[in-house]
Every structure is written in C-alpha cells, then in structure tokens.
C-alpha cells in the first residue's frame, strides 16, 4: 500500500487529486452533513430539493441524495464516486436504521467516512485492474485479497480520521470542499504510513 501511494501514484497529494469526482461528490455530501448539523435535516434536504423526503427511511433519502450528488453516467471517476456511495448506503441499510431525520451526527460522520474509504478502495482496485498486476488465478484467493484490502482501507480511514468532522457545522461552503480534499489527502498519508509498518 505504501508503494502504491508513494511510487504508483506519486504521493498522497497526487493520489487525492486523482480521486477527481469522488472528492467533489464527497465535498457535496459533506455540505449536506454540515447543513444537517447546522440547520437540521428538513432544511438540509430542502437545499438539495428533497424536502418531500423528510421523515422517510434513511435508505430512501440517501439513495435520493446519491442521485443528486452523483448522477448516473459519465466518467470512470463518476462511476467510482457512485459505487462508493452505493456501497456505503447498502452497508448502512443492513443496520436497519429508521428515519433519516433520526440519524445522529456520529452516524452521519461514519457514513461519510465509509463513502471516502469505499471510493479509495474502488480507485485502488481499478488501478490494479488497469495496470495488469498479476493476481491469483483462484476466485477464492482474489475474493480474500479484496476483503483484506477493504478491511485495511476501511479500518484505517475510520480509525485515523474519526473526529475530523468535529466543528463541521461552522464550515463555509468553500471550507467544506477544502475539508473533503484534506480528508482524502490525509487518508492516503495514513494508508502509506501504516502500509510501511505491515
């Protein structure tokens, strides 16, 4: 992992920039998280033209947010952003959460960090596939490698970046985008550093 970040993509800053649309989508999602923290879920949904979904199940609202934040079609970067958010919604839905309005700031932070981790994982897997890296021929071994990559990226991002959203309610629109960029860069820094220790 450290070689991927340092040598493969040229460092954490370049790795974060390569996230392209995933970073932009994360910035838009963080803006919604900020609006919820500052003004409540009903007002936050109104700002993205989804006021009619107030009180609906969390999964329903998050899928509608996905369509607003990461519309279908477009480039590979957009597909990575969409895939990451879809997988995070699916993971959240497995928890059987109630109405969107009842999600706590901690749950929203966890969801946001899950989106970040899953988009990073999708980018790494895409790079592995496009660079023709030799993988095991056994499907079970490939599944195991993918599960290990998921556990490493997800665990690292969540553990190391938890709490980085404290004070999100006070961020300006410009600061929200900078915060999303910084979170991606910090995530790649941490992945490289911890990868060195393994």
N, C-alpha and C positions, 0 to 999 in steps of 0.2 A: 504494500500500500504506500509506503514512504517513497519507493522508487516511482510508482505511478504518479504521485503528486509532484515530486521534485524533478524527475527526469522525463517522465512520459508527457506531462502537460506543462512543465516549466515553472512549477511553484504554485503556492496556494492562491496568489492573486490571479494568475492566469487561469487556474482551474476554476475559480469563482466566476471570472469573466466568461468562460466557456459555457457556463450554465445558462446564459442567454435568457430565453423566455421563462425558464424556471425561476430565475432570480426576479424577473419582472412580475411574474404571477405571484411569487411569494411576497413581494412588496405590496401587491394589491390585497392579498389575503391578510397580511399584517395590518394594512389600513383598516380592514373590516374588524379585525381583532381589537385594534386601537379604538375604533368607533364604538364597539360594544362596551369596552372598559370605560370609556368617557361618557357616552350618551345612552347606553342601554341597547339591547338587541333590536327593539322595534325601530328606533331611529337609525341604527346601523343598516338594517335591511331596507329602510326607505331610501337611503342614499344610493343603494345599488338596484333600485327599482324592484325590490322584492318584499315590499311592505305587506302584501297579501299573504305572505308565508309566516307571519308572526304567530307563534303558538303551535306551529306544525312540528312534527317529529324532526329531531336533529338531522337524521339522514336525508330527509326530503329537502330541508333548507340547504344543507351542504352540497347536495347534488345540483340544486339551482345555482348556488354560488359558484360551483365548478363551471357551469355553463356561462356565467357572467365573467368569471376571471380567466378561464382557459377554454375558449370556444373550440369546438372540434375543427379538424382540418388544419392545414398549414404545414410548417416545417417539422423536422425531427425534434428541434428544441421545444416546440409547442407540444409535440406528442409526449415528450419526456415530462413536461410540466403537468400535462393532463393525467398521464399514467400515475405519477407520484401522488397527485391529489386523489385520484380514484382509489388507489390502494389504501391511502390513509383513511378515506371515508369508509371503505369496506372494513378496515380494522376497527374503526370506531363503532360501526354498526353491530359488530359482533358483541360489543359490550352491552347492547340493548339499552342505549340511553333514551331518555324521554324527550320532551320538547326542546327545541333549540334554545328557547328563552331561558331554560334552566341550566344550561352549560355554565360551569364555573370558569373563572379566569384560568385556573390551573388546567382544566380540561382543554380550553382553547389554546393555551400555550403548548400543551402536549400534542395537540392536533397539528399546530403549526410546525413544531419541531419534527413531527413524523413526516409531514409533507417535505420538509427540507431533506431529511435523511433518505426518503424514498426517491426523490429526484436525483440526489447524488448517486445513489445505488444504480438507478436506471442509466445515468450517464456513464458510469464505470462499466456496466455490463455492455452498453453499446460500444464503448471503446474497445473492450475485449473482443467483441464480435467483429468489429470493422478492422481491427489490426491483425486478425488471423492468428491470435495466440493459440498455441496448442492446448487443447483441453482433453480430459479423459474421454475415452470412447464410450464408457458406461453412462447411461442416462442417470442411474442412481448416484454415481460419483459426481456428475455435473450438478444434480439437484443438491447434493450435500455441499458442494463448493458455493452454490448460490445462497443456500441457507446460512453458511458461515459468513459470507460477505454481508448478507442482510443483518445478521446478528452483530457483526463488528461495526458496521456503519451506523446502524440504528442505535445500538448501545452507546457508542462513543458520542454521537451527536447529542443524544438525550442527556447523558450523564454530564458531559462537559459544558453544554450550553443551557442547561436548566437554570432558570433565574435570570437569563439575559434579557428577558422581556419585562422585567420589573420597570415600572415607570412608563410603560407603553402608552398610557392614556395621555401623557404630556407631549408626545412626539408630534411634530408638524408633518404635513404631507411629504415635504422634502426629506425630513429626518427618517420617515418610515422607509423610504426607498433606500437610503443610506444604511439603515439598520439591517434591512434584508440582505444587502450586499455584504455588509460586515459579518453577518451570521454565516453566510456561505464561505467567506474567506477564512473565518475562524474555524469553521468545521473542517476545511481542508488542512489547515495548520495542525489541528488536533489529530486528524487521521494520519498525517505524515509522522508526527512525533510519536504517537502510540504505536504506529506500524514499525518504527525503528526499535521499539522495546520488545517486540514479539520475537 
